[in-house]
């Protein structure tokens, strides 16, 4: 029997997520469209595939930590790949930092409590930190959602067992 490890399941899942992301980007779907949830569905499906495969394996141990550990191996790979893709995408599209900085400057100008020099300084700092903040948000988001899907899936499998 050909056993696919959680690492490879994570790579397969992340490549599917990237493919959907690229297709949605090329077809100009907005962030408000419901298609973005397809990526989360793939994420949950990849984790489910991993933990259910472990659940059905002869090496299954009826413990939450063992099931979660298998899911963790999968979602950490997905997180790594998606964060790298986010960084590459950010570097390929510096105009996104420009647009975001322009919106930020408009919000600062609406406040009217800052001088123009302060607004320019704050905007420059915002633009400089754009990619870092984008990456940190991606890391936290993918880790949180992955842990949530894994914990939920592990709990469901354990409840099903009893």
Buried (B, 14 or more C-beta within 10 A) or exposed (E): EEEEBBEEBBBBBBBBBBEBBEEBEEEEBEEEEEEBEBBEEBBBBBBBBBBBBBBEEEEBEEEEEBBBBBBBBBBBBBBBBBBBBBBEBBEEEEEBBEEBBEEBBEEBEEEEEEEEEEBEEBBEEBBEEBBEEBBEEBBEBBBEBBBEBBBBBBEBBBEEEE
